[in-house]
Amino acid sequence: MITIPELKLIAILVSILLIPPLAYGEYLGSIAVDISYTNGDRADYSSISMKVYQDFSKTPYKEIEAISGNPFNIISLPTGHQYKIVVYANGMSSGVGYVTLQESQQDVHINIPIPGGMRLNLFYNDGETPISSALISLKSSDNKTWVDGITDVNGRTVRFWVESTTENEHYTVDVKIGKHLLYSYFPLVLQPGIPQEIKIVTPWQAKFSSLVTVQLFNQQGKTVSISEGSFAVDLLSESGEKILQSKVNQIGEADFSNLKVGDYVFRAINLNDNSEWGRSSVTIDGTKTNFSILKNQTSVPIVQPTPRPTISSCNCVAFRLDNVQDYWLDNVQTKIIDTFAQKNTGITLGVIVKVFGNDSKLINDVKSKVASNTTIEIGVNGWSFEDFTSYNKTQQTMLLHQSKDKITSILGVTPFVFIPPFGKINNDTFYAMDKNGFTFDSAITGTSPPALLSDKIHNIPATVFTGYTYLENGTLQSITNDNIINGIQSSMQNYGFAVVTLNFQDYAANNGTRKENAPDLDKISKIQSLLDKVHDKGFRIATLSEVGNILSKPPMPSWIKDSANSWSEGNTPKGEFLKSIEYLVKEKIIQGLPASTSELKTMPDWVKHIAKWWSSELISDDEFINGIEFLLKQGIIN
């Protein structure tokens, strides 16, 4: 009979026999995976994951959700086996490599398709009316979200560059208006290396043609009567902005027509005492035409909204080059930067910091331009082009901190401009910016910092887009310089400035099937011509921070003009007027000089003409400031 100790011994012997041979005869090795696009450029690794299969197994031996570099070293692999390495970019199966691992370190090179560019164009069901301010999410077949964005007034998103689709794979676009209207568009197939314009026609009506009726009910559940007072119903946006008002009739109803689909608030007003009688949040989607409002338990006074501030204009245009990064079309990136530098014209470079710093050609070009040309500005376009709003305040602070440190280490400059990926930003982002000394953001329009930070951080959003657009007949056409100039003029009227975004992919040569790492010289010439036209229209071209500084300048004190007039007429000494200029520098009304600039002593007498013209209203405040600023920077006033 076998005793219990003997049974334990047998179990130990069996377990030893079942240990895989690795424990006795196999060694561990590693495989360095080098990933390139099919055009030979090194691949951006920020969106790449991998699955590693051993021998003929259909179950992954290793799954790597994100790689930390390119090449990437896969470690701790038993030697003596064949490995199949599948590369995924943006969730798409993009390339595969095979290695029979016999040594401690072996290499494999895997080609993946060039990313494709897409810009989404959203329309209501008539196919002509664009949908503005719609939220979009781009998802891969595994339901992972890779891109979030928002449409502009023309229903367009910024251009996204993501991995092209392969057979049996596609993207899905979720379109959302407000919190409750959702439409999914699929399958979206993306070709490699080509900037595609995707037209999406939603099932929503541009305007809801049916009459929408709102009924008011008192606390007894009956419709209000004339004896209870005089009432009206306000239609408010989600943010509380009043859109329309309709008087309540004798049977307790108010009617609205031609409403756009979306989320709204109906607010009932007692006109006798101007109090809020009740409210109801609703979604207008065409499926319901009757809504009701129940009376509040207590009367709520109506608070009048704060009037919008008058738009201050700097008459300036900023150009923004987004997604600057190593290797990807770097010849095109440097050519665009050179074009602005040669014209001594301002441009802000939005750098994706994680994938910036190893491409010596790009780095050396940017570094030399920044060192020799004050019109080239560096901004942070995210650490790895992530959606900052998906992170908490601490995480966002860390992302900006490491981005700022890396830029400073590589280029020797400190960035103050943050260009949020996908244009998305929240209050945590503003606090993270303040913590890291960022004073300007270029997010979507309508985004404002919280009150405590409103004097520290200024929003200069993108307002004009370049590239391609759809015509009414559905054909694709490049946006002309005249279209861009019209957009700039419209932006001036609406915001007092314009920010024009450039995507370097739009300016690459195309061999008919894919983008090449060479600039299309005709398109580069188009940039040069655009800059000339902007100058000819009398607009000033500036960097994003310069625009922000101009717009945030304190108002001109009236006594400064009095001082200029008095000096120009010989009633006060030159020293008194120089003190006025010192004040303008100290208060940052004159930009680009240290606030410590003081004890000005020298100024030519002919400057009296400028002072006289200004005090006589022959030139504007901006013209006067620009003139004095120029004289200070040139050392003519010192």
VMD Tcl script that draws the C-alpha trace (Angstrom):
set ca {
  {0.00 0.00 0.00}
  {1.37 3.46 -0.97}
  {1.69 5.83 1.94}
  {0.84 9.53 1.84}
  {4.53 10.61 1.83}
  {5.11 8.29 -1.14}
  {2.16 9.86 -3.00}
  {3.68 13.31 -2.46}
  {7.03 12.11 -3.80}
  {5.35 10.66 -6.90}
  {3.52 13.96 -7.49}
  {6.80 15.88 -7.27}
  {8.48 13.52 -9.76}
  {5.57 13.84 -12.22}
  {5.62 17.65 -11.99}
  {9.35 17.65 -12.74}
  {8.84 15.46 -15.80}
  {6.14 17.83 -17.07}
  {8.33 20.96 -16.89}
  {8.91 22.28 -20.48}
  {12.37 21.65 -21.94}
  {13.14 25.42 -21.58}
  {14.07 24.78 -17.98}
  {16.86 22.44 -19.07}
  {18.19 23.16 -22.55}
  {16.72 26.39 -24.00}
  {18.05 29.91 -23.74}
  {16.31 33.26 -23.98}
  {16.88 35.69 -26.81}
  {15.40 38.90 -28.19}
  {14.21 40.25 -31.53}
  {14.72 43.87 -32.57}
  {11.79 44.87 -34.79}
  {12.47 47.74 -37.20}
  {9.30 49.17 -38.78}
  {9.23 51.30 -41.92}
  {6.58 52.62 -44.22}
  {6.51 51.20 -47.73}
  {8.20 54.36 -49.02}
  {11.23 53.69 -46.82}
  {10.49 56.28 -44.10}
  {10.80 55.16 -40.51}
  {7.33 54.53 -39.08}
  {5.83 56.60 -36.27}
  {5.50 54.20 -33.36}
  {3.03 56.16 -31.22}
  {0.01 54.15 -32.44}
  {1.68 50.76 -32.97}
  {1.01 47.53 -31.07}
  {2.20 43.97 -31.71}
  {1.23 40.35 -31.29}
  {3.91 37.64 -31.21}
  {3.07 34.04 -32.11}
  {5.38 31.09 -31.41}
  {5.70 28.26 -33.98}
  {2.23 27.23 -35.22}
  {0.22 28.45 -32.26}
  {-2.83 30.57 -32.98}
  {-2.72 32.05 -29.49}
  {-0.35 35.01 -29.04}
  {2.78 34.19 -27.04}
  {3.09 37.89 -26.25}
  {0.83 40.89 -26.73}
  {2.45 44.32 -26.68}
  {-0.20 47.06 -26.37}
  {2.19 49.92 -27.12}
  {5.82 50.06 -28.16}
  {8.23 52.58 -26.67}
  {10.42 53.14 -29.72}
  {11.28 52.13 -33.26}
  {13.19 49.78 -33.50}
  {11.58 47.95 -30.59}
  {13.28 45.06 -28.82}
  {11.07 42.09 -27.90}
  {12.86 40.36 -25.02}
  {12.63 37.05 -23.12}
  {11.85 34.85 -26.12}
  {12.96 31.19 -25.94}
  {15.45 30.38 -28.70}
  {14.98 27.48 -31.09}
  {11.48 28.60 -32.19}
  {9.95 30.40 -35.13}
  {8.13 33.63 -34.33}
  {5.47 35.43 -36.28}
  {5.29 39.14 -35.41}
  {2.12 40.98 -36.44}
  {2.23 44.78 -36.37}
  {-0.95 46.77 -35.77}
  {-1.20 50.50 -36.45}
  {-4.30 52.28 -35.16}
  {-5.74 48.84 -34.50}
  {-5.33 47.76 -38.14}
  {-3.30 44.67 -39.03}
  {-0.56 46.38 -41.04}
  {2.47 44.13 -41.45}
  {3.98 40.80 -40.50}
  {7.50 39.42 -40.09}
  {8.95 35.97 -39.40}
  {12.07 35.07 -37.42}
  {13.60 31.74 -36.48}
  {15.35 32.70 -33.30}
  {18.66 30.86 -33.03}
  {20.84 33.51 -31.41}
  {20.54 35.75 -28.38}
  {19.80 38.81 -30.55}
  {18.29 38.90 -34.04}
  {16.69 41.58 -36.18}
  {13.63 41.72 -38.40}
  {12.42 44.48 -40.71}
  {8.68 44.92 -41.26}
  {7.07 47.26 -43.80}
  {3.65 48.73 -43.12}
  {1.48 50.89 -45.43}
  {1.85 54.65 -45.37}
  {-0.83 56.34 -43.23}
  {-3.78 57.77 -45.08}
  {-5.13 61.23 -44.52}
  {-8.80 61.89 -43.99}
  {-10.84 64.98 -43.36}
  {-14.47 64.42 -42.50}
  {-17.16 66.62 -44.05}
  {-20.47 66.35 -42.19}
  {-23.86 67.29 -43.62}
  {-27.51 67.10 -42.69}
  {-29.74 64.77 -44.71}
  {-30.05 67.25 -47.58}
  {-26.35 66.62 -48.31}
  {-25.69 70.37 -48.58}
  {-26.11 71.97 -45.15}
  {-22.94 71.48 -43.06}
  {-23.11 70.38 -39.43}
  {-20.99 72.61 -37.21}
  {-19.75 71.84 -33.69}
  {-20.47 68.12 -34.05}
  {-18.27 65.78 -32.03}
  {-16.71 62.90 -33.96}
  {-14.87 59.76 -32.87}
  {-12.91 57.52 -35.23}
  {-12.88 53.88 -34.16}
  {-11.07 50.82 -35.51}
  {-12.64 47.40 -35.96}
  {-11.84 46.47 -32.35}
  {-13.97 49.45 -31.20}
  {-10.95 51.38 -29.92}
  {-11.14 55.14 -30.38}
  {-8.12 56.62 -32.15}
  {-9.26 60.13 -33.01}
  {-11.68 62.62 -31.51}
  {-12.50 65.92 -33.13}
  {-15.05 68.66 -33.71}
  {-16.38 70.17 -36.93}
  {-15.96 73.82 -37.88}
  {-18.60 76.14 -39.34}
  {-18.20 74.40 -42.70}
  {-18.82 70.96 -41.19}
  {-15.16 69.97 -41.58}
  {-12.74 68.41 -39.13}
  {-9.00 68.89 -39.15}
  {-7.18 66.31 -41.29}
  {-6.37 63.07 -39.46}
  {-3.48 60.85 -40.54}
  {-4.05 57.29 -39.41}
  {-3.15 53.83 -40.64}
  {-4.78 52.84 -43.91}
  {-7.26 49.99 -43.81}
  {-6.58 46.47 -45.03}
  {-8.89 43.84 -46.46}
  {-11.84 43.01 -44.19}
  {-11.02 45.94 -41.90}
  {-12.54 49.39 -41.70}
  {-13.03 52.43 -39.50}
  {-16.29 53.62 -37.98}
  {-17.09 57.29 -37.42}
  {-19.43 58.17 -34.57}
  {-21.07 61.58 -35.05}
  {-22.64 63.19 -32.02}
  {-24.70 66.35 -31.60}
  {-25.19 67.26 -27.98}
  {-25.49 64.39 -25.51}
  {-28.22 62.34 -27.13}
  {-27.99 62.42 -30.94}
  {-25.63 59.76 -32.29}
  {-25.05 58.50 -35.83}
  {-22.48 55.84 -36.80}
  {-21.00 55.87 -40.29}
  {-19.28 52.73 -41.58}
  {-17.48 51.09 -43.29}
  {-14.86 53.78 -43.84}
  {-12.01 52.51 -46.02}
  {-8.80 54.54 -46.08}
  {-6.21 54.36 -48.86}
  {-2.49 54.63 -47.98}
  {-0.61 57.88 -48.54}
  {-3.56 59.80 -49.99}
  {-5.38 62.77 -48.41}
  {-9.02 61.74 -48.69}
  {-12.10 63.86 -48.15}
  {-14.88 61.80 -46.55}
  {-18.40 63.11 -47.05}
  {-20.86 61.91 -44.40}
  {-24.56 62.62 -44.83}
  {-26.46 62.04 -41.61}
  {-30.18 61.17 -41.36}
  {-30.92 64.36 -39.43}
  {-32.90 67.22 -40.91}
  {-31.16 70.57 -41.23}
  {-34.29 72.12 -39.73}
  {-37.23 70.38 -38.14}
  {-40.09 71.59 -40.32}
  {-42.95 70.42 -38.10}
  {-44.41 72.72 -35.47}
  {-43.06 72.05 -31.96}
  {-45.55 72.73 -29.17}
  {-44.69 73.31 -25.51}
  {-47.48 73.03 -22.90}
  {-47.29 74.58 -19.42}
  {-48.79 72.67 -16.50}
  {-49.43 74.02 -13.00}
  {-48.90 72.07 -9.78}
  {-52.39 70.57 -10.10}
  {-51.40 69.01 -13.41}
  {-53.63 71.30 -15.47}
  {-52.59 73.59 -18.32}
  {-52.11 77.18 -17.23}
  {-54.87 79.70 -17.78}
  {-54.97 83.45 -18.32}
  {-56.01 83.94 -14.68}
  {-52.64 82.54 -13.52}
  {-50.66 85.19 -15.36}
  {-48.96 86.02 -18.64}
  {-46.29 83.54 -19.79}
  {-43.64 83.02 -22.46}
  {-41.29 80.14 -23.27}
  {-37.61 80.71 -24.03}
  {-35.67 78.28 -26.18}
  {-32.14 78.02 -24.76}
  {-29.03 76.31 -26.03}
  {-27.35 73.69 -23.82}
  {-24.99 76.39 -22.59}
  {-27.93 78.59 -21.56}
  {-27.82 81.09 -24.44}
  {-31.24 82.38 -25.41}
  {-32.20 81.55 -29.00}
  {-35.93 82.25 -29.37}
  {-38.98 83.23 -27.33}
  {-42.62 82.37 -27.93}
  {-45.64 83.76 -26.07}
  {-47.97 81.27 -24.38}
  {-51.49 81.37 -25.83}
  {-54.90 81.12 -24.10}
  {-54.77 77.31 -23.89}
  {-51.36 77.24 -22.23}
  {-49.23 76.45 -25.31}
  {-46.24 78.03 -27.02}
  {-45.20 77.09 -30.55}
  {-41.81 76.96 -32.30}
  {-40.90 76.14 -35.89}
  {-37.84 75.55 -38.10}
  {-35.67 74.30 -35.22}
  {-32.36 72.55 -35.82}
  {-31.97 69.10 -34.33}
  {-30.03 68.99 -31.09}
  {-30.31 69.37 -27.32}
  {-32.16 72.36 -25.93}
  {-33.80 73.72 -22.80}
  {-37.36 75.09 -22.78}
  {-37.71 77.69 -20.02}
  {-41.11 79.06 -19.05}
  {-41.18 82.70 -17.86}
  {-43.84 84.40 -15.78}
  {-43.89 87.80 -17.46}
  {-45.72 89.42 -14.53}
  {-42.68 89.22 -12.22}
  {-40.00 88.08 -14.73}
  {-39.39 84.85 -12.81}
  {-38.64 81.37 -14.07}
  {-41.84 79.35 -13.86}
  {-40.29 76.02 -14.88}
  {-37.94 74.36 -17.39}
  {-37.46 71.13 -19.32}
  {-34.39 69.71 -21.10}
  {-35.29 68.20 -24.48}
  {-33.80 66.64 -27.60}
  {-35.22 67.75 -30.94}
  {-34.67 64.90 -33.43}
  {-37.85 64.83 -35.51}
  {-39.54 62.02 -33.59}
  {-41.45 64.14 -31.07}
  {-43.36 67.39 -31.48}
  {-45.07 67.92 -28.11}
  {-43.27 68.81 -24.88}
  {-44.39 69.92 -21.44}
  {-43.09 72.07 -18.59}
  {-44.19 71.59 -14.98}
  {-44.29 74.51 -12.52}
  {-41.36 74.94 -10.11}
  {-42.06 74.58 -6.40}
  {-40.57 78.04 -5.80}
  {-40.15 81.12 -7.94}
  {-36.68 81.54 -9.49}
  {-35.59 85.05 -10.56}
  {-34.24 85.45 -14.10}
  {-30.58 86.45 -14.23}
  {-29.73 88.42 -17.34}
  {-26.68 87.01 -19.19}
  {-23.50 89.05 -19.22}
  {-23.19 90.76 -22.60}
  {-20.41 89.52 -24.82}
  {-17.33 91.75 -24.85}
  {-16.63 93.81 -27.91}
  {-14.21 92.07 -30.23}
  {-10.77 93.69 -30.18}
  {-8.89 93.35 -33.44}
  {-5.17 92.99 -33.94}
  {-5.58 92.84 -37.73}
  {-3.11 89.93 -37.66}
  {-2.86 86.44 -39.12}
  {-1.04 83.53 -37.51}
  {0.03 80.43 -39.43}
  {0.19 77.10 -37.62}
  {2.05 74.02 -38.92}
  {0.68 71.01 -37.04}
  {2.02 67.51 -36.30}
  {5.74 68.33 -36.72}
  {7.60 65.08 -36.06}
  {10.66 63.00 -36.95}
  {11.14 61.32 -40.33}
  {7.57 61.49 -41.68}
  {7.88 63.63 -44.86}
  {10.66 65.60 -43.16}
  {11.83 67.10 -46.48}
  {8.37 68.61 -46.87}
  {8.30 69.90 -43.29}
  {11.67 71.64 -43.63}
  {10.71 73.17 -46.98}
  {7.59 74.77 -45.50}
  {9.55 76.09 -42.52}
  {12.23 77.45 -44.88}
  {9.54 79.21 -46.93}
  {8.38 81.20 -43.91}
  {11.93 81.86 -42.70}
  {13.04 83.21 -46.10}
  {10.18 85.71 -46.02}
  {10.94 86.55 -42.38}
  {7.32 85.70 -41.67}
  {5.90 84.30 -38.45}
  {4.81 80.68 -38.06}
  {4.14 78.48 -35.02}
  {5.31 74.86 -35.26}
  {3.11 72.37 -33.41}
  {5.50 69.61 -32.31}
  {4.42 66.08 -31.33}
  {7.13 65.86 -28.70}
  {7.44 62.10 -28.13}
  {8.36 61.52 -31.78}
  {10.65 64.55 -32.08}
  {14.39 64.64 -31.45}
  {16.03 61.78 -33.39}
  {15.72 63.06 -36.96}
  {18.97 65.06 -37.25}
  {17.93 66.65 -40.56}
  {14.70 68.06 -39.15}
  {16.13 68.92 -35.74}
  {19.13 70.80 -37.13}
  {16.93 72.77 -39.53}
  {14.42 73.76 -36.84}
  {17.14 74.53 -34.31}
  {19.02 76.82 -36.69}
  {15.82 78.62 -37.72}
  {14.72 79.18 -34.12}
  {18.18 80.47 -33.17}
  {18.44 82.91 -36.08}
  {14.83 83.89 -36.68}
  {12.51 85.25 -33.99}
  {9.50 84.70 -36.25}
  {9.70 80.89 -35.88}
  {7.88 79.79 -32.73}
  {7.67 76.35 -31.11}
  {4.41 75.04 -29.68}
  {3.52 71.70 -28.09}
  {1.07 69.62 -30.15}
  {0.79 66.98 -27.43}
  {3.26 64.42 -26.09}
  {2.09 61.64 -28.42}
  {-0.95 63.42 -29.93}
  {-3.23 62.14 -27.19}
  {-6.65 63.44 -26.17}
  {-5.74 65.47 -23.09}
  {-9.33 65.51 -21.85}
  {-9.14 61.74 -21.26}
  {-6.50 62.33 -18.55}
  {-6.83 63.84 -15.07}
  {-5.18 67.06 -13.93}
  {-2.05 65.35 -12.55}
  {-1.53 63.31 -15.71}
  {-2.01 66.34 -17.97}
  {0.44 68.32 -15.86}
  {3.03 65.56 -16.25}
  {2.48 65.31 -20.04}
  {3.04 69.04 -20.46}
  {5.98 69.02 -18.07}
  {7.87 66.31 -19.97}
  {6.96 67.94 -23.30}
  {8.29 71.30 -22.18}
  {11.50 69.81 -20.77}
  {12.23 67.82 -23.92}
  {11.67 70.82 -26.23}
  {13.93 72.97 -24.06}
  {16.60 70.26 -24.00}
  {16.57 69.76 -27.79}
  {16.03 73.28 -29.12}
  {17.12 75.50 -26.25}
  {13.81 77.39 -26.18}
  {10.91 77.31 -23.76}
  {7.47 76.74 -25.36}
  {4.55 78.86 -24.15}
  {1.97 77.73 -26.74}
  {-0.09 74.55 -26.40}
  {-1.95 73.21 -29.45}
  {-4.28 70.57 -28.01}
  {-4.56 67.41 -30.15}
  {-8.01 67.26 -31.78}
  {-8.62 70.80 -30.47}
  {-9.94 69.38 -27.17}
  {-9.26 70.98 -23.81}
  {-10.90 71.17 -20.37}
  {-10.40 72.97 -17.06}
  {-7.82 70.41 -15.92}
  {-5.82 71.24 -19.06}
  {-5.87 74.94 -18.25}
  {-4.61 74.27 -14.72}
  {-1.89 71.96 -16.12}
  {-0.89 74.71 -18.58}
  {-0.66 77.29 -15.80}
  {1.44 74.92 -13.69}
  {3.92 74.56 -16.57}
  {3.99 78.20 -17.66}
  {1.95 77.83 -20.89}
  {0.12 81.08 -21.53}
  {-1.53 80.47 -24.92}
  {-3.67 77.64 -26.26}
  {-4.96 77.10 -29.77}
  {-7.96 74.89 -29.07}
  {-11.42 75.04 -30.64}
  {-13.42 78.26 -30.77}
  {-15.54 79.02 -27.74}
  {-13.08 77.43 -25.31}
  {-12.22 79.67 -22.38}
  {-10.14 79.14 -19.24}
  {-11.82 79.30 -15.81}
  {-12.21 82.75 -14.28}
  {-9.18 82.36 -12.00}
  {-6.93 81.78 -15.04}
  {-8.59 84.11 -17.54}
  {-5.85 86.74 -17.15}
  {-3.06 84.14 -17.44}
  {-4.11 81.94 -20.37}
  {-5.47 83.14 -23.70}
  {-7.18 81.10 -26.41}
  {-6.22 81.72 -30.05}
  {-8.17 79.01 -31.93}
  {-7.73 77.83 -35.50}
  {-10.24 79.66 -37.69}
  {-9.13 79.01 -41.29}
  {-8.22 75.64 -42.80}
  {-6.24 74.81 -45.92}
  {-6.11 71.66 -48.04}
  {-9.10 70.27 -49.90}
  {-12.87 70.58 -49.87}
  {-15.90 69.08 -51.57}
  {-17.81 70.92 -54.28}
  {-21.59 70.68 -54.41}
  {-21.37 68.01 -57.15}
  {-19.27 65.83 -54.83}
  {-15.92 66.36 -56.59}
  {-12.77 67.15 -54.63}
  {-11.01 70.46 -55.10}
  {-8.02 72.15 -53.54}
  {-8.92 75.20 -51.45}
  {-7.67 78.20 -53.39}
  {-5.74 81.14 -51.97}
  {-8.74 83.35 -52.69}
  {-10.90 81.03 -50.55}
  {-8.34 81.24 -47.77}
  {-8.20 85.05 -47.98}
  {-12.00 85.15 -47.77}
  {-11.82 82.93 -44.71}
  {-9.24 85.23 -43.14}
  {-11.41 88.29 -43.74}
  {-14.44 86.51 -42.26}
  {-12.37 85.47 -39.24}
  {-11.28 89.08 -38.75}
  {-14.90 90.16 -38.56}
  {-15.84 87.39 -36.11}
  {-12.76 87.20 -33.89}
  {-10.48 90.13 -34.67}
  {-7.72 87.79 -35.89}
  {-7.22 84.68 -38.03}
  {-5.29 81.46 -37.42}
  {-4.53 79.46 -40.57}
  {-3.60 75.79 -40.13}
  {-1.25 73.99 -42.49}
  {-0.86 70.22 -42.81}
  {2.52 69.44 -44.36}
  {1.10 66.28 -45.95}
  {-0.94 68.50 -48.27}
  {2.29 69.93 -49.72}
  {4.08 66.65 -50.49}
  {4.67 65.40 -54.01}
  {2.43 62.53 -55.08}
  {3.49 59.85 -57.55}
  {-0.13 58.94 -58.25}
  {-0.50 56.32 -55.55}
  {1.23 57.72 -52.48}
  {2.90 60.73 -50.91}
  {6.64 61.07 -51.48}
  {9.17 62.63 -49.12}
  {9.65 65.60 -51.44}
  {7.85 68.94 -51.55}
  {5.46 69.69 -54.39}
  {7.07 72.92 -55.57}
  {3.84 74.20 -57.16}
  {2.10 73.90 -53.81}
  {5.03 75.51 -52.00}
  {4.74 78.38 -54.47}
  {1.08 78.61 -53.45}
  {2.18 79.24 -49.83}
  {4.54 81.99 -50.99}
  {1.78 83.60 -53.02}
  {-0.63 83.35 -50.07}
  {1.83 85.14 -47.78}
  {2.19 87.92 -50.35}
  {-1.60 88.29 -50.62}
  {-1.97 88.48 -46.84}
  {0.61 91.28 -46.76}
  {-1.06 93.05 -49.69}
  {-4.37 93.05 -47.81}
  {-2.68 94.98 -45.02}
  {-2.73 92.16 -42.47}
  {0.16 91.61 -40.12}
  {1.55 88.04 -40.00}
  {2.48 87.01 -36.46}
  {3.07 83.93 -34.32}
  {0.31 82.60 -32.08}
  {1.88 84.11 -28.96}
  {2.23 87.51 -30.68}
  {-1.47 87.43 -31.57}
  {-2.32 86.56 -27.98}
  {-0.11 89.30 -26.60}
  {-1.67 91.90 -28.86}
  {-5.23 90.87 -28.02}
  {-4.51 90.77 -24.29}
  {-2.85 94.19 -24.20}
  {-4.32 96.63 -21.67}
  {-6.21 99.58 -23.15}
  {-4.26 102.70 -24.03}
  {-4.52 105.29 -21.23}
  {-5.80 108.63 -22.51}
  {-3.06 110.57 -20.70}
  {-0.44 108.98 -22.99}
  {-1.98 110.70 -26.00}
  {-2.12 113.96 -24.03}
  {1.60 113.57 -23.28}
  {2.36 112.94 -26.96}
  {0.40 116.02 -28.00}
  {2.08 118.22 -25.39}
  {5.58 117.13 -26.40}
  {4.85 117.43 -30.15}
  {3.79 121.06 -29.59}
  {6.88 121.86 -27.50}
  {5.02 122.30 -24.21}
  {6.80 119.53 -22.28}
  {10.38 118.21 -22.40}
  {11.36 115.04 -24.27}
  {12.06 113.26 -20.99}
  {8.41 113.40 -20.00}
  {7.31 111.68 -23.20}
  {10.08 109.05 -22.79}
  {8.57 108.24 -19.37}
  {5.27 107.64 -21.16}
  {6.98 105.15 -23.48}
  {8.61 103.44 -20.48}
  {5.12 103.04 -19.01}
  {3.84 101.44 -22.24}
  {6.66 98.88 -22.12}
  {6.19 98.16 -18.42}
  {2.45 97.57 -18.85}
  {3.11 95.37 -21.94}
  {1.11 97.67 -24.20}
  {4.27 97.68 -26.28}
  {5.24 94.03 -26.84}
  {8.47 92.15 -27.38}
  {10.63 94.10 -24.93}
  {11.55 93.30 -21.33}
  {9.23 94.97 -18.84}
  {12.37 96.19 -17.06}
  {13.16 98.52 -19.99}
  {13.64 101.86 -18.28}
  {15.60 105.10 -18.24}
  {15.14 105.84 -21.92}
  {17.25 108.89 -22.79}
  {17.67 109.11 -26.57}
  {14.98 109.82 -29.16}
  {15.28 111.73 -32.47}
  {13.28 114.94 -32.69}
  {11.54 113.73 -35.86}
  {9.57 111.27 -33.70}
  {7.52 114.38 -32.84}
  {5.84 113.95 -36.24}
  {4.60 110.49 -35.23}
  {3.39 111.82 -31.86}
  {1.59 114.70 -33.62}
  {-0.09 112.42 -36.19}
  {-1.32 110.14 -33.44}
  {-2.58 112.87 -31.13}
  {-4.37 114.43 -34.12}
  {-6.09 111.07 -34.93}
  {-4.27 110.82 -38.28}
  {-2.94 107.36 -37.37}
  {-4.49 104.67 -35.17}
  {-3.36 103.48 -31.74}
  {-2.02 100.28 -33.31}
  {-0.04 102.20 -35.93}
  {1.46 104.41 -33.25}
  {2.35 101.44 -31.01}
  {3.83 99.49 -33.93}
  {5.95 102.49 -34.90}
  {7.31 103.09 -31.39}
  {7.88 99.36 -30.91}
  {9.94 99.27 -34.13}
  {12.04 102.26 -33.06}
  {12.75 100.65 -29.69}
  {13.75 97.31 -31.20}
  {16.03 99.06 -33.70}
  {17.68 101.05 -30.93}
  {16.60 104.37 -32.42}
  {14.84 105.07 -29.14}
  {17.09 103.84 -26.33}
}
mol new
graphics top color blue
foreach p $ca { graphics top sphere $p radius 0.5 }
foreach p [lrange $ca 0 end-1] q [lrange $ca 1 end] { graphics top cylinder $p $q radius 0.2 }
display resetview
